[in-house]
Amino acid sequence: MGAILDLVLPVACVGCGASRSAFCAGCVQACAHPLTLRVPLPVVAYGWYAGVLRTALIRYKERGQRDLAEPLAQLLETALVRAFERAPPAGIVLVPVPSARSVARQRGGNHVLRLAKKAGRALDLPVHALLSLQWAVRDSAGLGAAQRGMNLAGAMAARHCPGGGRPSAVIVDDIVTTGTTVREAARALTEAGWHVSGAAVVAATPRGDPKCPQ
């Protein structure tokens, strides 16, 4: 049955075009450029939002290539492990950033939540969609730093932290650009009583950094 499906729906790596893998191990490794940004919250990324990694993320979230969810979730898992620097401490909760309802409908669901759940299962960490948007916001693609800030200012709300301790929340997203989304998510979570220890993403936008591979 698998061979028949391969003939009908052949799988090719987004990077090298090799068959049998949507994102082969060699191309995944080539994208590994771990970095930590501070916005001022520490944000750990697997690599730069450039080249093959950029292509993979665009195909996954904009063009509905769902077979990229698993390999991209593994990259997010790697970023999370680096964020913890060791085994995850007790009480950690992964919190994906929310998507606007209209965007989620277009993309077949919250694409970040899907990645977070897969990474959470691999690391045995709970994933809770604690954040929501209180009103409609514009798609951040194409917006400058100031526009992103105005677009998201005060837009997120978080469910209140349960009593009995103060669990740590780690924010999860696919891409960090200016850090506006992460900062807004951290604000909402903190006001709801959560301790926000950091964030992890698949990729970070270069923003002219000369160290970024082109």
BELTA-V924631 format. One record per pair of residues at least 24 apart in sequence whose C-alpha atoms are under 10 Angstrom apart, sorted by sequence separation. I is the first residue (numbers start at 1). J is the second residue. D is the distance in Angstrom with one decimal. If there is no record, write none. Layout:
I:J:D / I:J:D
This chain:
28:52:8.5 / 132:156:5.6 / 133:157:6.4 / 134:158:9.8 / 170:194:10.0 / 176:200:9.0 / 27:52:7.5 / 28:53:7.9 / 94:119:9.3 / 131:156:6.5 / 132:157:5.5 / 133:158:9.0 / 156:181:9.3 / 168:193:9.9 / 169:194:6.5 / 170:195:8.8 / 171:196:7.6 / 175:200:9.1 / 176:201:6.8 / 179:204:9.5 / 27:53:8.6 / 46:72:9.8 / 94:120:7.2 / 130:156:10.0 / 131:157:5.7 / 132:158:6.4 / 155:181:9.9 / 167:193:9.0 / 168:194:6.4 / 169:195:6.0 / 170:196:6.0 / 171:197:8.4 / 172:198:9.0 / 173:199:7.8 / 174:200:8.3 / 175:201:5.7 / 176:202:8.4 / 177:203:8.9 / 178:204:9.1 / 93:120:9.0 / 130:157:8.2 / 131:158:4.5 / 132:159:8.6 / 153:180:8.7 / 157:184:9.2 / 158:185:8.2 / 166:193:7.4 / 167:194:6.4 / 168:195:4.8 / 169:196:4.8 / 170:197:5.9 / 171:198:6.4 / 172:199:5.7 / 173:200:6.7 / 174:201:5.0 / 175:202:6.0 / 176:203:6.6 / 177:204:6.1 / 178:205:8.1 / 46:74:9.8 / 47:75:8.8 / 130:158:5.3 / 131:159:6.8 / 152:180:7.4 / 153:181:9.2 / 156:184:6.7 / 157:185:8.0 / 158:186:9.5 / 160:188:9.6 / 161:189:8.4 / 166:194:6.2 / 167:195:6.3 / 168:196:5.6 / 169:197:6.1 / 170:198:5.2 / 171:199:4.4 / 172:200:5.2 / 173:201:5.0 / 174:202:5.0 / 175:203:4.9 / 176:204:4.9 / 177:205:5.0 / 23:52:9.1 / 46:75:6.1 / 47:76:10.0 / 129:158:8.8 / 130:159:5.3 / 148:177:9.9 / 149:178:9.0 / 151:180:9.4 / 152:181:7.1 / 155:184:7.7 / 156:185:6.5 / 158:187:9.2 / 159:188:8.9 / 160:189:7.9 / 161:190:9.2 / 165:194:9.7 / 166:195:6.4 / 167:196:8.6 / 168:197:6.0 / 169:198:7.5 / 170:199:5.1 / 171:200:6.4 / 172:201:5.9 / 173:202:7.2 / 174:203:6.4 / 175:204:5.5 / 176:205:6.3 / 177:206:7.9 / 178:207:8.5 / 23:53:9.3 / 45:75:8.8 / 46:76:6.8 / 129:159:8.9 / 130:160:8.4 / 148:178:8.1 / 149:179:9.3 / 150:180:9.4 / 151:181:9.8 / 153:183:9.5 / 154:184:7.0 / 155:185:9.1 / 156:186:9.4 / 157:187:8.8 / 158:188:5.5 / 159:189:7.7 / 160:190:9.3 / 161:191:9.5 / 162:192:9.6 / 163:193:9.2 / 166:196:9.8 / 167:197:9.7 / 168:198:8.9 / 169:199:8.5 / 170:200:7.2 / 171:201:8.5 / 172:202:8.8 / 173:203:8.9 / 174:204:8.6 / 175:205:7.1 / 176:206:9.6 / 177:207:7.6 / 45:76:7.8 / 46:77:8.9 / 94:125:7.0 / 95:126:8.8 / 96:127:7.7 / 98:129:7.5 / 101:132:9.9 / 128:159:9.9 / 130:161:9.3 / 148:179:9.3 / 149:180:5.9 / 152:183:9.6 / 153:184:6.8 / 154:185:9.4 / 156:187:8.4 / 157:188:5.2 / 158:189:5.4 / 160:191:8.3 / 161:192:6.1 / 162:193:8.3 / 44:76:9.4 / 46:78:6.8 / 47:79:8.9 / 93:125:6.5 / 94:126:6.2 / 95:127:6.0 / 96:128:7.5 / 97:129:7.8 / 98:130:8.6 / 99:131:9.4 / 100:132:8.5 / 101:133:9.0 / 145:177:8.6 / 146:178:9.4 / 148:180:6.5 / 149:181:8.3 / 152:184:6.9 / 156:188:5.9 / 157:189:7.4 / 158:190:8.6 / 159:191:9.7 / 160:192:4.6 / 161:193:5.2 / 162:194:8.9 / 23:56:7.7 / 45:78:8.8 / 46:79:5.1 / 92:125:7.0 / 93:126:5.4 / 94:127:4.7 / 95:128:5.5 / 96:129:6.2 / 97:130:8.6 / 98:131:5.9 / 99:132:7.9 / 100:133:6.8 / 144:177:9.8 / 145:178:6.0 / 147:180:9.8 / 148:181:8.2 / 152:185:9.5 / 154:187:8.4 / 155:188:8.7 / 156:189:8.9 / 158:191:8.0 / 159:192:6.4 / 160:193:6.1 / 161:194:5.6 / 22:56:8.8 / 44:78:9.6 / 45:79:5.6 / 46:80:8.9 / 91:125:8.9 / 92:126:7.6 / 93:127:5.9 / 94:128:6.3 / 95:129:5.8 / 96:130:7.9 / 97:131:6.5 / 98:132:5.6 / 99:133:7.6 / 100:134:9.6 / 102:136:8.8 / 144:178:8.5 / 145:179:8.8 / 146:180:9.2 / 149:183:9.5 / 153:187:9.8 / 154:188:7.9 / 157:191:8.8 / 158:192:6.0 / 159:193:8.9 / 160:194:7.6 / 161:195:9.1 / 44:79:5.8 / 45:80:8.5 / 88:123:8.2 / 90:125:9.4 / 91:126:9.1 / 92:127:9.2 / 93:128:6.9 / 94:129:8.4 / 95:130:6.4 / 96:131:7.6 / 97:132:8.0 / 98:133:6.7 / 100:135:8.6 / 101:136:8.3 / 102:137:10.0 / 103:138:9.7 / 145:180:7.6 / 149:184:8.7 / 157:192:8.1 / 158:193:9.1 / 159:194:9.3 / 15:51:8.6 / 16:52:8.9 / 43:79:9.1 / 44:80:7.3 / 46:82:8.8 / 87:123:9.1 / 88:124:9.3 / 93:129:9.9 / 94:130:9.3 / 95:131:7.5 / 96:132:10.0 / 97:133:9.4 / 100:136:6.6 / 101:137:9.9 / 103:139:8.1 / 141:177:9.8 / 158:194:9.1 / 15:52:5.4 / 43:80:9.6 / 44:81:9.4 / 45:82:8.8 / 88:125:8.3 / 93:130:9.8 / 99:136:9.9 / 100:137:7.0 / 140:177:9.7 / 14:52:6.9 / 15:53:8.3 / 44:82:7.1 / 45:83:8.8 / 77:115:9.0 / 99:137:9.4 / 100:138:8.6 / 13:52:9.8 / 14:53:8.8 / 44:83:5.9 / 73:112:9.2 / 76:115:7.5 / 77:116:8.4 / 80:119:8.5 / 100:139:8.5 / 130:169:9.7 / 15:55:8.1 / 43:83:7.8 / 44:84:9.6 / 75:115:9.5 / 76:116:7.7 / 79:119:9.9 / 80:120:9.5 / 99:139:9.5 / 131:171:9.9 / 140:180:9.8 / 14:55:7.1 / 15:56:8.1 / 42:83:8.4 / 62:103:9.8 / 73:114:8.3 / 74:115:8.5 / 77:118:8.4 / 78:119:8.7 / 128:169:9.4 / 140:181:9.3 / 14:56:6.3 / 64:106:9.2 / 65:107:10.0 / 66:108:9.7 / 69:111:8.4 / 73:115:4.8 / 74:116:9.8 / 76:118:9.2 / 77:119:5.0 / 81:123:8.5 / 127:169:9.6 / 13:56:9.2 / 22:65:9.0 / 28:71:8.2 / 32:75:8.6 / 36:79:9.5 / 61:104:9.7 / 63:106:9.6 / 64:107:6.5 / 69:112:9.5 / 72:115:7.1 / 73:116:6.9 / 76:119:6.5 / 77:120:7.6 / 80:123:8.9 / 127:170:9.6 / 22:66:9.5 / 23:67:8.8 / 28:72:9.0 / 31:75:9.6 / 34:78:9.3 / 35:79:9.0 / 62:106:8.4 / 63:107:7.8 / 64:108:7.5 / 70:114:9.4 / 71:115:9.3 / 72:116:10.0 / 73:117:8.4 / 74:118:8.0 / 75:119:8.6 / 76:120:9.6 / 77:121:9.6 / 14:59:8.6 / 22:67:6.4 / 23:68:6.8 / 34:79:7.6 / 61:106:9.4 / 62:107:6.5 / 66:111:9.4 / 69:114:7.5 / 70:115:7.5 / 73:118:6.0 / 74:119:6.4 / 77:122:7.5 / 78:123:9.9 / 127:172:9.7 / 21:67:8.8 / 22:68:6.0 / 23:69:9.9 / 25:71:9.0 / 28:74:9.7 / 29:75:9.7 / 32:78:9.7 / 36:82:9.3 / 61:107:6.3 / 62:108:9.8 / 69:115:6.3 / 72:118:9.5 / 73:119:5.4 / 77:123:7.4 / 21:68:9.1 / 22:69:9.5 / 23:70:9.3 / 24:71:8.5 / 28:75:8.1 / 32:79:10.0 / 35:82:9.4 / 36:83:8.5 / 60:107:9.0 / 61:108:8.9 / 64:111:9.4 / 68:115:9.8 / 71:118:9.8 / 72:119:9.2 / 73:120:9.1 / 22:70:9.3 / 23:71:6.5 / 34:82:8.5 / 61:109:9.6 / 66:114:10.0 / 70:118:7.2 / 74:122:8.4 / 22:71:8.0 / 23:72:8.5 / 61:110:9.1 / 62:111:9.6 / 69:118:8.4 / 70:119:8.8 / 73:122:9.3 / 21:71:9.4 / 61:111:6.3 / 60:111:8.2 / 61:112:8.8 / 133:185:9.9 / 132:185:9.3 / 14:68:9.0 / 131:185:7.3 / 13:68:9.5 / 116:171:9.6 / 130:185:9.7 / 131:186:9.9 / 11:67:8.9 / 116:172:6.8 / 132:188:9.4 / 115:172:8.9 / 116:173:8.2 / 131:188:7.7 / 98:156:8.4 / 115:173:8.7 / 116:174:9.3 / 130:188:9.6 / 131:189:7.6 / 97:156:9.3 / 98:157:9.9 / 113:172:8.4 / 115:174:8.3 / 130:189:8.1 / 112:172:7.4 / 113:173:8.5 / 112:173:5.9 / 113:174:9.7 / 111:173:9.3 / 112:174:6.2 / 130:192:9.8 / 111:174:8.5 / 112:175:9.6 / 95:168:9.9 / 96:169:9.9 / 91:165:9.0 / 92:166:9.8 / 93:167:7.1 / 94:168:8.7 / 95:169:6.4 / 96:170:8.4 / 97:171:6.9 / 98:172:9.8 / 91:166:8.2 / 92:167:6.1 / 93:168:6.2 / 94:169:5.9 / 95:170:5.9 / 96:171:5.8 / 97:172:6.3 / 98:173:9.0 / 91:167:5.0 / 92:168:4.9 / 93:169:4.9 / 94:170:5.0 / 95:171:4.8 / 96:172:4.5 / 97:173:5.9 / 90:167:8.3 / 91:168:6.1 / 92:169:5.9 / 93:170:6.2 / 94:171:6.1 / 95:172:5.8 / 96:173:6.0 / 97:174:9.0 / 90:168:8.6 / 91:169:8.4 / 92:170:7.0 / 93:171:8.6 / 94:172:6.6 / 95:173:8.8 / 96:174:9.1 / 89:168:8.9 / 98:181:9.6 / 97:181:7.7 / 97:182:7.9 / 116:201:9.9 / 84:170:9.7 / 96:182:10.0 / 83:170:9.2 / 97:184:9.6 / 98:185:8.9 / 115:202:9.6 / 97:185:6.9 / 96:185:9.1 / 97:186:10.0 / 112:201:9.6 / 80:170:8.7 / 95:185:9.1 / 80:171:9.9 / 80:172:8.8 / 79:172:9.9 / 95:189:9.4 / 76:172:8.3 / 76:173:8.7 / 76:174:8.0 / 75:174:10.0 / 73:174:9.4 / 93:194:9.9 / 95:196:9.8 / 72:174:8.9 / 92:195:9.7 / 93:196:9.6 / 96:199:9.5 / 92:196:9.6 / 95:199:9.0 / 96:200:9.7 / 92:197:8.9 / 94:199:9.0 / 96:201:9.9 / 94:200:9.4 / 61:174:9.4 / 84:197:9.4 / 83:197:9.3 / 84:198:9.1 / 83:198:7.6 / 83:199:7.6 / 84:200:9.8 / 57:174:7.9 / 83:200:6.9 / 57:175:8.8 / 80:198:9.6 / 82:200:8.8 / 80:199:8.0 / 81:200:9.2 / 79:199:9.1 / 80:200:5.6 / 54:175:9.5 / 79:200:5.8 / 80:201:8.0 / 78:200:9.2 / 79:201:6.6 / 80:202:9.4 / 77:200:8.7 / 78:201:9.6 / 79:202:7.0 / 76:200:6.9 / 77:201:9.1 / 78:202:8.8 / 79:203:9.3 / 49:174:9.7 / 76:201:6.0 / 77:202:8.7 / 49:175:7.3 / 75:201:8.5 / 76:202:5.0 / 43:170:9.6 / 48:175:9.1 / 49:176:8.7 / 75:202:6.0 / 76:203:8.7 / 43:171:8.8 / 44:172:9.8 / 45:173:9.7 / 47:175:9.8 / 48:176:9.7 / 49:177:9.0 / 73:201:9.8 / 74:202:9.1 / 75:203:9.0 / 43:172:9.2 / 45:174:9.1 / 46:175:10.0 / 73:202:8.1 / 43:173:9.8 / 45:175:8.2 / 72:202:7.1 / 45:176:8.2 / 72:203:9.9 / 44:176:9.5 / 43:176:8.1 / 43:179:8.6 / 39:176:9.7 / 42:179:10.0 / 41:179:8.7 / 37:176:9.0 / 39:178:7.8 / 40:179:8.4 / 43:182:8.4 / 39:179:5.5 / 42:182:9.7 / 38:179:8.3 / 39:180:8.1 / 41:182:7.9 / 37:179:8.8 / 40:182:9.6 / 41:183:7.3 / 39:182:8.0 / 40:183:8.0 / 39:183:7.1 / 41:186:8.2 / 57:202:8.7 / 57:203:8.8 / 54:202:9.9 / 53:202:8.7 / 54:203:8.0 / 53:203:7.6 / 54:204:9.7 / 54:205:9.2 / 49:202:8.3 / 50:203:8.4 / 43:197:9.7 / 44:198:8.1 / 45:199:8.7 / 46:200:8.3 / 47:201:8.9 / 48:202:8.4 / 49:203:4.9 / 50:204:8.6 / 41:196:8.6 / 42:197:8.0 / 43:198:6.0 / 44:199:6.4 / 45:200:5.9 / 46:201:6.9 / 47:202:6.7 / 48:203:5.1 / 49:204:5.2 / 50:205:7.4 / 41:197:7.9 / 42:198:5.2 / 43:199:4.6 / 44:200:4.8 / 45:201:4.9 / 46:202:5.2 / 47:203:5.0 / 48:204:4.9 / 49:205:4.8 / 50:206:7.5 / 41:198:5.8 / 42:199:6.3 / 43:200:5.4 / 44:201:6.2 / 45:202:5.4 / 46:203:5.7 / 47:204:6.4 / 48:205:6.0 / 49:206:6.6 / 40:198:9.6 / 41:199:7.3 / 42:200:8.4 / 43:201:7.1 / 44:202:8.4 / 45:203:5.2 / 46:204:8.0 / 47:205:9.0 / 48:206:6.2 / 49:207:9.7 / 44:203:8.7 / 45:204:6.0 / 47:206:9.6 / 48:207:10.0 / 38:198:9.3 / 44:204:8.7 / 45:205:9.8 / 38:199:9.8 / 43:204:9.1 / 48:209:9.9 / 51:212:9.9 / 37:199:9.7 / 50:212:7.8 / 51:213:7.7 / 52:214:10.0 / 36:199:9.6 / 37:200:10.0 / 48:211:9.5 / 49:212:8.8 / 50:213:7.2 / 51:214:6.5 / 36:200:9.0 / 48:212:6.5 / 49:213:9.5 / 50:214:6.5 / 36:201:10.0 / 47:212:9.0 / 48:213:7.7 / 49:214:9.8 / 47:213:9.7 / 48:214:9.4 / 37:204:8.4 / 34:202:9.8 / 35:203:9.2 / 36:204:9.1 / 34:203:9.1 / 35:204:8.3 / 33:203:9.3 / 34:204:9.6 / 32:203:9.7 / 33:204:9.9 / 31:203:9.5 / 33:211:9.6 / 33:212:8.6 / 33:213:9.0 / 31:213:9.1
